[in-house]
Amino acid sequence: MRTPRTPRPPRSLAGQLFAMQVVLVAVVVAGCAVFAYVTDRMQAEESARHRSSATAAAIAHSPSVREAIAGPRPSEALQPYAEKVRRDTGVTFVTIMNTEGIRWTHPNPERIGGRFVGHIGQALKGRSFSETYTGTLGPSVRVVTPIRDDGRVVGLVSAGIAVDTITEELRRQVVLLLGVAGGALVLGGVGTYVINARLRRHTHGMNAAELSRMHDYHQATLHAVREGLLMLDGQKRVALVNDGARELLGLRGARNGAGPGAGNGHAEAEAGTEVLGRSVAELGLPKALTGALLASEPRVDEVHLTEDRVVVVNTSPVDGGEQRGTVVTLRDHTELQSLAGELDSVRGFAEALRSQAHESANRLHTVISLIELGRTDEAVEFATEELQLAQALTDEVVAAVAEPVLAALLLGKAAQANERGVELSLSPDSHIDDGLLPASLPHRDVITVLGNLIDNAVDAAAGSGAGQGTSRVGVSVRGERDGSGGTALLLKVSDSGPGIAPEETESVFERGWSTKDAGTARTAGSHGTSGPEDGRENETGAGVRPVRGLGLALVRQAVRRHGGTVAVGTTPQGGAEFAVRLPLPREEG
């Protein structure tokens, strides 16, 4: 039983190209050799014809030849002359004859007096002609020319070169030609081998079908991966970008210098490849993100903000003796950042409950101790006073803010502020009806905006209030009519802190802006992102380093996402005041 033969794997692309190029070089060299052989043969015959013609013409015009013909013995005078001319010119024969074709000269003296073997008719009419004819010396290329004396044809002269002589000369040329052709073939083969060896290294020995399949998998993978992938060349130009990166960086539909985010998310065929080949600095990305992409050193888990997303950036240079480019991966942490804000709010509520439980326990022990001492009236008075103080803010918030999420946030922040010695108050003009916030304005975004503003205000007031009286934070939340007749949600937060310099009113919203390290408490730190100073793990995701100065950047991002505005001002007491206006959809009917 015969064992089935294992099919040989297809030849690699480099091998196929090598074989094809060797055949092509061989065919070209062989074609050139044949063409050169035919051309050389024609040129050799033409050269022999010209040399024979020149020799015959020189003899026919020689006066000594005409004198010898007129003499009594032409053969004795002409034979030595003809042989000398034959040897000097290199022709095979020189035959001088009378008008009847009887030879006076011949390389073989025995044939003198015989009849010329060939045609002489045209020469007798006074015209020179050439022909290839087989005579007594074999095939030859010959020329027959008339000899004139006073206009009469008195004799004929024929000079010719044997075909064997032409062939011998051609053979020497062919040998040289074959040597050159062989050298060209060897040189072409070596060059082809070197090129294909380099190609084999670059294609890793794969054949055309494997390369095509890998390209298909490559394209499918790029479109399937949700994470962003960006590859930059050595000049920091975009060499590759997948759909995830276009989405995260807002590059879909950016054409001919259009800003990022233009377009409406068409397919890649419509979004085009206009991003490819462009420098990172030309993509219109935020400065911090552009700087990270242009940096030569690797970046690990850096958090950056685009117009509407929070992305985690990792960069890794591609080195190979010289820097060839950079691989950039992007992860979307927008949702995680928002969820972290909610988690931080819940944590704040829990801390507030713990604090209130602790305070309540202290008050209860005080009341019990007064009762045990028999001072019942003082115990009742103390308990009533504490109850009124605790209930006052709750009643104020619940009465003004019917939206439960906002009310819970304000109560929790008030408790946190109280722990830090900051008085948080709600302005008298605050009023929010339940159901005012539409579905298009998620509670998560409202918490992000208001929570970060209150946290920053409490930090600023607590950091500057020591020894300077009561630290205060004022909050105003209400709905109001805007100039176009629509409704907007107004969120205003002020503090008794040191305020913000006019030249920093824009930079406060940039990622990383902070003054905590300078000894004050104001920061753009993220609501829901632990700063490096508290030692807690960042809630934005495992492995992502804590980021200072992200909160106000998230505020502006959320406000822009809903078409609102945020303004920075100064209170009469010199503190900072942030005012956010979020447009609400018009009511139908």
N, C-alpha and C positions, 0 to 999 in steps of 0.2 A: 504494500500500500504506500503510495507516494505521499510524502508530507507536503501539504500545500505551501507554496512559497509566499513568504511575507512580502507584500507589495512595497516596492522601494518608495521612500518618501519623495515628494516632488522636489525638484531642484530649487535651491534658493534663488531669490530674485537676482542676487549678485552673480550666481553661477549661470543663470539664464542669460543675463546681460553679457557676461564674459564670453560664453559660447557664441552669442550673436555678434559681438564685436570682433571676435577672432575670424569668424566667417566673413564678415563685412570687410575687414582689413585684407584678408586673403583674396577676396573677389576683386577689390579695388586694385590691389597690387598686381594680380594676374591680368586684369583688364588693361592696366597701364603698360604692363610688359608686352602684351599682344599688340596693343596700339603702337608702342614704340618700335616693335619688331617690324610691323607692316610699314610704318613710316620710314624707318631706317632703310628697309629694302627698296622702297620707292625712291628714296633720296640717293641710295647707292647706284641704282640703275640710271637715275637722272644725272648723277655726277659722272658716271662712266660715259654717258652719251655726250655730255658737254665736253669732257676731256678728249674724247675721240673726235668730236666735231672741230675743236680748236686745233688738234694735231693735223687733221686732214686739211683744214683751211690754210694752215701755215705752210704746209708742203705745196698745196695747189698754187699759192701766191709766190712761191720762191722762184726767182729768175733762173737760178742754177738748174732747177728741175726742168724748166721750159727749154733751156739750152741743151740739157742732156737728151731730152726727147727729140730735139731736132738733129742730134748727132747720129753718127752711123751705128754706135753700139750703146743704146740707152741703158741696158741692164748693167753694164760694167760701171757706169758712172752713178747710177741711181741706187744700186744694192747697198753699197757701204753707207751712203747717206741715209737711206731708209732705216737701216739697222741702228745707226747712231741715234736717229730721232726716236726710234722705238724704245731704246734703252733709256734715253733721257726723259721721255714723257711717261714711261711706265705702262704704255699700252701693250696689248698682247701681240698685235701685228700691225704692220704698215705695208700695204700692197699698192704698188703703182702699176697701172696697166694702160694698154692702148684703148682705143675706142671700141675695139672688138672684144675686149675682156681678156686679152692675153697678158699674163703677168710679166712685168719687168723686174719686180722685186717680190721676195717672200721670206719669212723667217726661216723656212726650210729651203735652201738653195736648190734642192732637187725638184721643187715644184715650180721653179721659174720656167716660163714658157708655156705653162699649162693655162687652162681657162679658169677665170675667177668664178668661184662658187657663190652665187648670190645674184641679186637683181641690180641692173645698171641702167635700166630704161630711163628713169627720171633724170639721172645724172647726164646721160647723153643729150637730154633736152636742155641742159644748162642749170638744173636745180639740184641742190644738195638734199639728201634725205637720210633718215636713219631707220634701222630695223634690227630685230633680233633674229638671227639666222644661224643655222648649223652648217659650218663650213668644214674645211679640212682640219682645222684646229678645235673643232667642237662648237657647241653653242656659244654665240658671242653677241654683244651689243655693238653694232658697227654703224659707221657713217660713210657714205660714198659722195665724193665731191668732184665736180668737173674741173679740169685744168684748161684754162683758156690762154690763147695766144692771138692777139689782135681780134678778139671777139669770137674766135673759132674754138671749139672743144677739140683739143689735140690729145687729150689723155684723161685718165680718171685716177683718183687716189682714194683708197679705202683704209680707214684706221678703226680698230675695234679692240674691245676688251672682252676676254672670255668670261662667260657666266661663272665658271668655277672660281675665277679670281675675285669676282664680285661676291660670291658666296663665302669665300674665305675671309674677306674683309668684314662681311656681315656677321660671320660666326664670332669673330673677335669682339665685335660690338655687342652681340647677344650675350656672350659670356660676361662682359662687363655689366650689361643691363640686368642679367640674372643675379649677379652679385649685389647690385644696388637694390633690386627688388627683394632679395632675401634679407638684406640688412633692414630694409623698411618693414618687412613682415615681422622680423624679430623685435625691432624697436617698437612697432605698434603692439605686438603681443605683450611685451614687457610693460608698456604704458597701460595697456588695457588691464593687465593683471594687477598692477599697483592700484589703479582706480577702483577696480572691483573689490580688491581686498579692503580698501577704505570703506567702500559701500557696504561690504559684508559686515564690517564692524558696526556701522551705523544702523543697519537693519537687523543685526543680531542673527544673521543667517536665515531669516524668514523669507518665504517665497511670496509671490504677488498675492495669492489668495489669502495667506495669513495676514499680510499687511492690510489688505482691504477689510478683512474681518475685524482686525484690531481697530482700524479707523472707525468702523461702524459701532463697535463696542464703546470706543472712546467718546463718540458723539452721543450715544445713548446714555452713557454714564454722566456726562456733563449736564444733560438735560434732566436726568432723574435725581441727581443730588440736590437736596434743598439747601444745604449749606453753600455759602458763596465761595467760589474759587477764582482767584485772579492771579495771572502770571505776568510778570514784568520782565522786559529784557534788560540788558546792561545799561541802556540809556533811559531806564524808567518809563518806557513806553509799553502800552498794553499789548501783550502778545496773545493772551487768551483770557476770555471771560465767559463764565457760564450764566445760565438764566438766574440762578440764585444770587450771584453777585450783582447782576443788573438790577434785580428787585431790591436788594438790601441797600445798594448805593444810589438808587433812583436814576439809573442810567438808561432805562427803557425809552426808546423813541428819541434819544438825544441825537440830533442830526446836524451836521454842518455847523458845529459850534453852538447848537441850542443848549440851553441850560439843563441840568439834570432834572429828572422828573417829568420832562415834557413828554407828551404822548400819553397813551392810555393802555400800555401794557400789551401791545400787539405781539404776535409771534415773532421769533427771531428773524424770520425772513423780512418782516416789515420793520422791525427795530433796526435791522441792518447790522453790518459789521463796522459801522462808522467809528465805534469806540476803539477798535483795533488799530494799532499804530499811533495812537494819540498819547501824548505825555500825560502822566498822572496830574500834573499841575494844570492841565487844560480841561479836566473833567468837572470843575466847579464844585468840588467836595469841600467840606469844612476844613479850615486851616490845620487844626490839630490832626485830623484824619489824613490829610494830604502829607503833613510832616512825617507821620508814622509810616506811610507807604514809601516815601522818598528816603527814609533813613537807611543807612547801610548796615547798621547792626540789627540783629533779630529783635522782634517785639513779641512778648508772650502775654496773652490774655489781657490785652489793653481794652478798656471800655471807651467807645467813642460814640458820638451822636451825629446822625444825619438829620435831614429836615424832619423826618417823622419816625425814626427808628433808633434803637439803642443796639449797637453791634459790638461784638467782642472780636478783636483783631489779633491775629497771629501772623508774623512774617518770618520767613526763613530764606536767607541768601542762598543762591545756587552757585557754588564755587567749583572751579575746575582749573586751577592754576591762575585764573583771573576771574573776576566776578562776572558771571554770565547772566545774572538776573535775580529775581526774587519771586518766591511763591507766597501768596497771601491767602489765608483762609478767613472767612467771615461767618460768625454765628449770630443769629437774631436773638436778642435778649429783651426785646421790647415787652413781650407778654410777661416774662419772668420779672422784669423790673417793676411792672405795674402790680403784679401779684405780691412782690416783695413789699411794695408800699402798703398794700392792704394788710399784709402780715405784720408790718411794723405798727400799723394803727391798732391791730388787735393786741399786739404786745404792749402798746401804750395803754390800751384800755385795761389790760390785766395788771400792769404796774399801778395804774390809778386805783383799781379795785383793791389791790394789796395795800396801797398807802392808806386808802380810806378805811379799810378794815382795821389797819393798825391804829389809826387815829380814833376810830369808833371804839376800839377796845380800850384805849386810854381814857376816853370820855366816860365809857361805861364803868370802868374801875373807879373813876373819880366820883361818879354819882353813887355807886354802891358804898364807897368809903364815907361819903357825907351822910347817907342814910344810916350806916352803922354807928356813926358818931351822934345820931339823933338830930341832925340838922336837916330835917326833911324839907323845909321851905327853901333852903339854899340849894338842895339837890334838885328840886323841881325847877327853880329859877335857872340853874346852870344848864339842865337838860333842855329846857324850852329855848334858851338863847342859842345853844349849839344847833338845835334842830332848825331854828329859823335861819341861821347863817348858812347851813348846809343846803337848805331847800331853796334859798333865795336865787342862787345862780341857776339851779335846775329849772325852777319855775320861769325864770327870765328866758332861758334858752328855749324851753319847750313852747312857751307862749309866742316867741318870735319866729322860731324855725320849726315849721311843722314837718319838714322833710326829715324822716327819722335818721337817715345816714349822716346828714350834716349835723343834726342835733347830737348824735352819739359822738361824732368826731370832736365837736366843740367841747362837750362835757369832758371827754377824755383828755384833751389838750389842756383844759382848764385845771384839771387835777394834776397833770404833769407840771404845769407852770407853777402851781401853788407849792409843789414839793421843792421847787428851785427858788422859791421866794419871789415869784413874779405874779403880779395880779393881772389876770386875763379878763377883760370885760367886753361885753357885746354892746355895740352902739344902739341908741334908742331907735334909730331909723331902720334897724334890721327887721326884715320880714320876708319869710319864704313860705308860700303855701305848699301843702302836700300835693304832689303831682306836678309841680311846676317844672321839674327837670324832665325833659323828654327822653325817649329811648335813644335818640341819636347822641345824647350827651351822657356817657356812662358814669355811674357813681365813682368808678375807679379813677377816671380822669379828674373829677372834682376833688377827690381825696388827695390825689397827687398834687394838685395846684394849691389847695387851701392848707393841706397838711405841711407841705414844705415851707410855705410862707410863714405859718405860725411857728414852726420849729426854728426857722432862722430868726424870727422876731424875738422869741423867748431866749435864744442863745445870745442875741445882741443885748437885750435888756438885762439879762442875768449877769452878763460879763461886764456891764458898765454901771450897775446899780449899787455896788458895794460902797457904803459910806456916802451915798448921794441921794438918799431918800428912797421912796417906793419905786420899784421897777414895774413898768406897766406895758401891757400889750393890748391894743384895741383892735377889735374885729367888727367888720360890717359886712353883712350878707343880705342882699335884697335883689328883687327884680325891678327893672325900670324900663321905661320907654326910651328907645334911642331916637336919633334924629330922623330916621326914615319911617318912623311909625311902627317899627317892630319892637320886640321885647328882648332884653338882654339880662343876663345874670351878672351882677356886680359883686365882686369879692375884693374887699379892701382890708389890708392888715398894716397897722402902724406900731411902732415901738418907741421906747424911751432911750434907745441906745445911741451910739455916737453918730449914726447917720452914714450916708454914702456920699463921697465926693462927686461933684457933677461930672468930672472927667471919667468916672468909673461906672456911670449909669448903664453903659452898654456892655462893658466887660464883665459885669456881675453875672450875666447870663451865659458866659462862656464856660465850657467844661474846665474844671480845675481852679476857677477863681475862688480864693478863700483868704480870710485874714486871721484865721485861728492861730496860725503859727506866729503871727505878729503880736500876739498878746491880747487881742480882742476876741469877741465871741462870734462875730458875724461870719457866716460862711455860706457858700453855695452848695453845701453838702447835701447828699441825696436823702430824701425822705424814703426810708426803706433800705438804705445802704449804710452800713456801719462804717464809721470813719476809722482810720488807723489808730486813733487815740483810745478807742474803747476796747480793743483787743478781741472783739467778737468776729466770728466768721461772716463774710459778706453773704447776704441773702440772694444776690443776683445769680448764684449758681456755684456749684462746687468747682474749685480750682481757679475762679476768677478773683483777682486781687481786689481788695477794697479800694474804692475810688473816692477821693475828697473832691468836693466842688462839682457835684453832679446834679444836685437838687434843683437849683434855679434854672439850669439848662433844661431839665425835664419839664419844669413849669412852662418855659417858653415853647418847648416842643409841643406840649399838650395844648397850649393856647392856640398856636398856629394851626394845629391839626383841626381845630374846630372853628377856624376863621376869626379868632378873637384877638384882643390886644392886651399888652401888659405894659404898664408905665411905672417909672420909679420917681418918687418925689421926696419931699422933706416936710416933716411936721413942724408946727410953730415952735415946738420945744427943741428942734434940731435932730430928732430921730428920723428913721427911714420910713417911708410909706410906699407900699406896693398896691397898685390898683389893677385888677384884672376884669376885663369885660368880655363875656362869652355870649355871642348872639344865640337866641333861641328861635326855633322855627315858628313861622306865623301860624296862628290858629285858622283852620279852614272855616269858611262861612263867615 
